Amino acid sequence: MTCRSCFACRPRHGRVLVLILCLILGKTAAMGQELSVSANFADYLAGGTLNMEAAYGFARHWTVSAGAKYNPFSFQGGYGEVLLRQRSVSAGLRWWPWHIYSGWWMGSKLQYQEFAQGGLSGPQTTEGDRYGAGLSAGYSAMLGKHFNLDIGLGVWGGYSIYSAYACQKCGRRIDSGSRFFVLPNDYLIAVSYIF
């Protein structure tokens, strides 16, 4: 026995739902060039930070993105090892005045970063976590049907929980706490592949 008010019991609702899903998926597949994957070469030059970002265009002027950065490397320097280590994830939006993946853009994002830095100007090392939001702007030049060159700058700010050590090996803590920060974040010289 079926009831008229129950959604699961009414077979025509199931067919309508399947039809709506097919129309949405068909429209999405037909629009094309909405998904991109990019790598920022400026991050590779800054200590070998591995990175990748994926973006999806959901409207003519808007893309949503998710990215990750990872740097496990250390280098020999004047004060021992130079650390620029990080693990970072972000999610953001970009607004394109003309059309997605073409011309000027402005963006914002939320970001989390686990970091360890030191050895650049002395033996002191700082490590901790940063939580924040950022703003960026840039230009995307089309190199071909599927490739773009993105150039841009960004800044981010938020809250940092940190510990500072006298040197990398001794483990003697000289400071710890939390504070607000504002830092440069994105130096973009990125190549994007657009599907």
BALOBA-1460 file (C-alpha; in Angstrom, 3 decimals):
// residues 195
<rec num="1" residu="m" x="0.000" y="0.000" z="0.000"/>
<rec num="2" residu="t" x="1.303" y="3.442" z="-0.880"/>
<rec num="3" residu="c" x="0.502" y="6.790" z="0.620"/>
<rec num="4" residu="r" x="-0.028" y="9.925" z="-1.432"/>
<rec num="5" residu="s" x="1.887" y="12.281" z="0.850"/>
<rec num="6" residu="c" x="5.121" y="10.236" z="1.111"/>
<rec num="7" residu="f" x="7.826" y="11.345" z="-1.376"/>
<rec num="8" residu="a" x="9.361" y="7.860" z="-1.573"/>
<rec num="9" residu="c" x="6.025" y="6.241" z="-2.374"/>
<rec num="10" residu="r" x="5.253" y="8.440" z="-5.349"/>
<rec num="11" residu="p" x="7.138" y="7.033" z="-8.369"/>
<rec num="12" residu="r" x="6.622" y="10.094" z="-10.556"/>
<rec num="13" residu="h" x="8.628" y="12.234" z="-8.109"/>
<rec num="14" residu="g" x="11.572" y="9.870" z="-8.602"/>
<rec num="15" residu="r" x="11.372" y="10.276" z="-12.383"/>
<rec num="16" residu="v" x="11.151" y="14.078" z="-12.069"/>
<rec num="17" residu="l" x="14.183" y="14.109" z="-9.764"/>
<rec num="18" residu="v" x="16.205" y="11.987" z="-12.211"/>
<rec num="19" residu="l" x="15.159" y="14.277" z="-15.094"/>
<rec num="20" residu="i" x="16.231" y="17.405" z="-13.173"/>
<rec num="21" residu="l" x="19.605" y="15.847" z="-12.287"/>
<rec num="22" residu="c" x="20.181" y="14.863" z="-15.932"/>
<rec num="23" residu="l" x="19.410" y="18.403" z="-17.091"/>
<rec num="24" residu="i" x="21.776" y="19.955" z="-14.525"/>
<rec num="25" residu="l" x="24.599" y="17.528" z="-15.258"/>
<rec num="26" residu="g" x="24.081" y="17.867" z="-19.002"/>
<rec num="27" residu="k" x="24.210" y="21.655" z="-18.771"/>
<rec num="28" residu="t" x="27.382" y="21.523" z="-16.645"/>
<rec num="29" residu="a" x="29.112" y="19.154" z="-19.064"/>
<rec num="30" residu="a" x="28.108" y="21.253" z="-22.085"/>
<rec num="31" residu="m" x="29.401" y="24.563" z="-20.700"/>
<rec num="32" residu="g" x="33.074" y="23.473" z="-20.832"/>
<rec num="33" residu="q" x="36.237" y="25.172" z="-19.588"/>
<rec num="34" residu="e" x="34.999" y="25.629" z="-16.046"/>
<rec num="35" residu="l" x="37.667" y="23.635" z="-14.209"/>
<rec num="36" residu="s" x="41.350" y="24.600" z="-13.918"/>
<rec num="37" residu="v" x="44.419" y="23.239" z="-12.162"/>
<rec num="38" residu="s" x="47.439" y="25.469" z="-11.552"/>
<rec num="39" residu="a" x="50.945" y="25.420" z="-10.083"/>
<rec num="40" residu="n" x="52.694" y="28.550" z="-8.803"/>
<rec num="41" residu="f" x="56.351" y="28.631" z="-9.902"/>
<rec num="42" residu="a" x="57.147" y="31.526" z="-7.541"/>
<rec num="43" residu="d" x="56.479" y="29.143" z="-4.617"/>
<rec num="44" residu="y" x="58.851" y="26.572" z="-6.120"/>
<rec num="45" residu="l" x="61.569" y="29.256" z="-6.254"/>
<rec num="46" residu="a" x="60.904" y="30.263" z="-2.612"/>
<rec num="47" residu="g" x="62.420" y="27.263" z="-0.878"/>
<rec num="48" residu="g" x="60.922" y="24.572" z="-3.100"/>
<rec num="49" residu="t" x="57.346" y="24.817" z="-1.816"/>
<rec num="50" residu="l" x="55.206" y="22.227" z="-3.588"/>
<rec num="51" residu="n" x="51.776" y="23.605" z="-4.442"/>
<rec num="52" residu="m" x="48.608" y="23.073" z="-6.415"/>
<rec num="53" residu="e" x="45.281" y="24.837" z="-6.752"/>
<rec num="54" residu="a" x="42.061" y="23.723" z="-8.411"/>
<rec num="55" residu="a" x="39.339" y="26.173" z="-9.412"/>
<rec num="56" residu="y" x="35.801" y="25.805" z="-10.698"/>
<rec num="57" residu="g" x="33.860" y="28.482" z="-12.570"/>
<rec num="58" residu="f" x="30.285" y="28.459" z="-11.370"/>
<rec num="59" residu="a" x="29.206" y="31.720" z="-13.070"/>
<rec num="60" residu="r" x="30.493" y="34.036" z="-15.805"/>
<rec num="61" residu="h" x="32.387" y="36.234" z="-13.329"/>
<rec num="62" residu="w" x="33.065" y="33.885" z="-10.393"/>
<rec num="63" residu="t" x="35.345" y="30.959" z="-9.604"/>
<rec num="64" residu="v" x="35.729" y="29.025" z="-6.367"/>
<rec num="65" residu="s" x="39.093" y="27.447" z="-5.554"/>
<rec num="66" residu="a" x="40.894" y="25.109" z="-3.163"/>
<rec num="67" residu="g" x="44.655" y="24.939" z="-2.797"/>
<rec num="68" residu="a" x="47.438" y="23.284" z="-0.844"/>
<rec num="69" residu="k" x="51.128" y="24.042" z="-0.218"/>
<rec num="70" residu="y" x="53.739" y="21.760" z="1.303"/>
<rec num="71" residu="n" x="57.416" y="22.374" z="2.042"/>
<rec num="72" residu="p" x="59.352" y="19.758" z="4.071"/>
<rec num="73" residu="f" x="62.781" y="21.025" z="2.952"/>
<rec num="74" residu="s" x="65.620" y="22.746" z="4.796"/>
<rec num="75" residu="f" x="68.791" y="24.263" z="3.354"/>
<rec num="76" residu="q" x="72.246" y="25.031" z="4.675"/>
<rec num="77" residu="g" x="72.772" y="28.719" z="5.479"/>
<rec num="78" residu="g" x="74.989" y="31.046" z="7.512"/>
<rec num="79" residu="y" x="73.330" y="30.088" z="10.820"/>
<rec num="80" residu="g" x="72.890" y="26.378" z="10.168"/>
<rec num="81" residu="e" x="69.752" y="25.133" z="8.476"/>
<rec num="82" residu="v" x="67.387" y="27.588" z="6.802"/>
<rec num="83" residu="l" x="63.773" y="26.542" z="7.385"/>
<rec num="84" residu="l" x="60.798" y="27.688" z="5.350"/>
<rec num="85" residu="r" x="58.667" y="24.652" z="6.127"/>
<rec num="86" residu="q" x="54.909" y="24.756" z="5.862"/>
<rec num="87" residu="r" x="51.713" y="22.820" z="5.344"/>
<rec num="88" residu="s" x="48.932" y="25.050" z="4.145"/>
<rec num="89" residu="v" x="45.376" y="24.670" z="2.843"/>
<rec num="90" residu="s" x="43.073" y="27.372" z="1.499"/>
<rec num="91" residu="a" x="39.651" y="27.898" z="-0.038"/>
<rec num="92" residu="g" x="38.626" y="31.048" z="-1.858"/>
<rec num="93" residu="l" x="36.662" y="33.007" z="-4.449"/>
<rec num="94" residu="r" x="37.813" y="35.049" z="-7.438"/>
<rec num="95" residu="w" x="35.836" y="37.726" z="-9.260"/>
<rec num="96" residu="w" x="36.638" y="38.279" z="-12.943"/>
<rec num="97" residu="p" x="35.277" y="41.549" z="-14.434"/>
<rec num="98" residu="w" x="35.344" y="40.237" z="-18.016"/>
<rec num="99" residu="h" x="35.020" y="36.430" z="-17.984"/>
<rec num="100" residu="i" x="36.430" y="33.575" z="-15.885"/>
<rec num="101" residu="y" x="40.063" y="32.672" z="-16.656"/>
<rec num="102" residu="s" x="40.510" y="35.827" z="-18.742"/>
<rec num="103" residu="g" x="42.027" y="39.209" z="-17.815"/>
<rec num="104" residu="w" x="42.065" y="40.926" z="-14.442"/>
<rec num="105" residu="w" x="40.769" y="39.305" z="-11.264"/>
<rec num="106" residu="m" x="40.356" y="40.006" z="-7.539"/>
<rec num="107" residu="g" x="40.179" y="37.282" z="-4.926"/>
<rec num="108" residu="s" x="39.680" y="36.441" z="-1.289"/>
<rec num="109" residu="k" x="40.348" y="33.256" z="0.659"/>
<rec num="110" residu="l" x="40.398" y="31.539" z="4.022"/>
<rec num="111" residu="q" x="43.661" y="29.836" z="4.919"/>
<rec num="112" residu="y" x="45.278" y="27.600" z="7.549"/>
<rec num="113" residu="q" x="49.059" y="27.183" z="7.770"/>
<rec num="114" residu="e" x="51.330" y="25.075" z="9.960"/>
<rec num="115" residu="f" x="54.833" y="26.583" z="9.768"/>
<rec num="116" residu="a" x="58.461" y="26.341" z="10.942"/>
<rec num="117" residu="q" x="60.801" y="29.200" z="10.011"/>
<rec num="118" residu="g" x="64.338" y="30.070" z="10.989"/>
<rec num="119" residu="g" x="67.992" y="30.340" z="10.111"/>
<rec num="120" residu="l" x="67.676" y="33.339" z="7.774"/>
<rec num="121" residu="s" x="68.872" y="36.170" z="10.028"/>
<rec num="122" residu="g" x="70.021" y="34.173" z="13.063"/>
<rec num="123" residu="p" x="69.783" y="30.774" z="14.728"/>
<rec num="124" residu="q" x="66.313" y="31.475" z="16.203"/>
<rec num="125" residu="t" x="63.449" y="29.262" z="14.968"/>
<rec num="126" residu="t" x="59.708" y="29.925" z="15.178"/>
<rec num="127" residu="e" x="56.988" y="27.343" z="14.624"/>
<rec num="128" residu="g" x="53.243" y="27.235" z="15.050"/>
<rec num="129" residu="d" x="49.841" y="27.578" z="13.385"/>
<rec num="130" residu="r" x="48.233" y="30.493" z="11.533"/>
<rec num="131" residu="y" x="44.535" y="30.966" z="10.789"/>
<rec num="132" residu="g" x="43.372" y="33.816" z="8.596"/>
<rec num="133" residu="a" x="41.921" y="35.378" z="5.481"/>
<rec num="134" residu="g" x="43.564" y="36.986" z="2.507"/>
<rec num="135" residu="l" x="43.007" y="39.347" z="-0.409"/>
<rec num="136" residu="s" x="44.752" y="39.145" z="-3.763"/>
<rec num="137" residu="a" x="44.616" y="40.588" z="-7.262"/>
<rec num="138" residu="g" x="46.232" y="39.815" z="-10.577"/>
<rec num="139" residu="y" x="46.003" y="39.216" z="-14.290"/>
<rec num="140" residu="s" x="45.475" y="36.014" z="-16.276"/>
<rec num="141" residu="a" x="46.895" y="35.938" z="-19.815"/>
<rec num="142" residu="m" x="45.627" y="33.265" z="-22.179"/>
<rec num="143" residu="l" x="48.545" y="31.380" z="-23.745"/>
<rec num="144" residu="g" x="46.388" y="28.966" z="-25.722"/>
<rec num="145" residu="k" x="43.088" y="27.128" z="-25.668"/>
<rec num="146" residu="h" x="43.919" y="25.300" z="-22.433"/>
<rec num="147" residu="f" x="46.857" y="27.212" z="-20.869"/>
<rec num="148" residu="n" x="46.970" y="30.503" z="-18.942"/>
<rec num="149" residu="l" x="49.737" y="32.461" z="-17.241"/>
<rec num="150" residu="d" x="48.587" y="34.049" z="-13.957"/>
<rec num="151" residu="i" x="50.497" y="36.912" z="-12.343"/>
<rec num="152" residu="g" x="49.360" y="38.383" z="-9.013"/>
<rec num="153" residu="l" x="50.043" y="39.538" z="-5.460"/>
<rec num="154" residu="g" x="48.262" y="38.898" z="-2.188"/>
<rec num="155" residu="v" x="48.314" y="39.620" z="1.521"/>
<rec num="156" residu="w" x="46.740" y="37.778" z="4.432"/>
<rec num="157" residu="g" x="46.135" y="38.386" z="8.085"/>
<rec num="158" residu="g" x="44.753" y="36.555" z="11.045"/>
<rec num="159" residu="y" x="45.722" y="34.865" z="14.277"/>
<rec num="160" residu="s" x="48.944" y="32.967" z="15.001"/>
<rec num="161" residu="i" x="49.775" y="30.557" z="17.848"/>
<rec num="162" residu="y" x="53.557" y="30.135" z="18.006"/>
<rec num="163" residu="s" x="56.636" y="29.007" z="19.939"/>
<rec num="164" residu="a" x="60.119" y="30.487" z="19.416"/>
<rec num="165" residu="y" x="63.337" y="28.589" z="20.129"/>
<rec num="166" residu="a" x="66.912" y="29.846" z="20.648"/>
<rec num="167" residu="c" x="68.217" y="27.455" z="18.000"/>
<rec num="168" residu="q" x="66.930" y="24.640" z="15.831"/>
<rec num="169" residu="k" x="68.656" y="21.779" z="17.659"/>
<rec num="170" residu="c" x="68.796" y="22.863" z="21.331"/>
<rec num="171" residu="g" x="65.035" y="22.980" z="21.958"/>
<rec num="172" residu="r" x="65.319" y="25.879" z="24.454"/>
<rec num="173" residu="r" x="62.057" y="27.829" z="24.222"/>
<rec num="174" residu="i" x="62.515" y="31.588" z="24.491"/>
<rec num="175" residu="d" x="58.973" y="32.737" z="23.716"/>
<rec num="176" residu="s" x="55.483" y="31.403" z="23.060"/>
<rec num="177" residu="g" x="52.025" y="32.811" z="22.769"/>
<rec num="178" residu="s" x="49.561" y="34.111" z="20.232"/>
<rec num="179" residu="r" x="49.222" y="37.288" z="18.223"/>
<rec num="180" residu="f" x="47.584" y="38.862" z="15.212"/>
<rec num="181" residu="f" x="49.600" y="39.059" z="12.003"/>
<rec num="182" residu="v" x="49.559" y="40.576" z="8.516"/>
<rec num="183" residu="l" x="51.933" y="38.995" z="5.983"/>
<rec num="184" residu="p" x="52.473" y="38.857" z="2.229"/>
<rec num="185" residu="n" x="50.962" y="35.619" z="1.004"/>
<rec num="186" residu="d" x="50.774" y="35.152" z="-2.740"/>
<rec num="187" residu="y" x="53.462" y="35.978" z="-5.233"/>
<rec num="188" residu="l" x="51.883" y="34.408" z="-8.277"/>
<rec num="189" residu="i" x="53.666" y="33.382" z="-11.425"/>
<rec num="190" residu="a" x="51.435" y="30.401" z="-12.131"/>
<rec num="191" residu="v" x="50.603" y="28.263" z="-15.121"/>
<rec num="192" residu="s" x="47.019" y="27.002" z="-15.273"/>
<rec num="193" residu="y" x="45.574" y="24.179" z="-17.331"/>
<rec num="194" residu="i" x="41.899" y="24.761" z="-18.121"/>
<rec num="195" residu="f" x="39.717" y="21.737" z="-18.866"/>
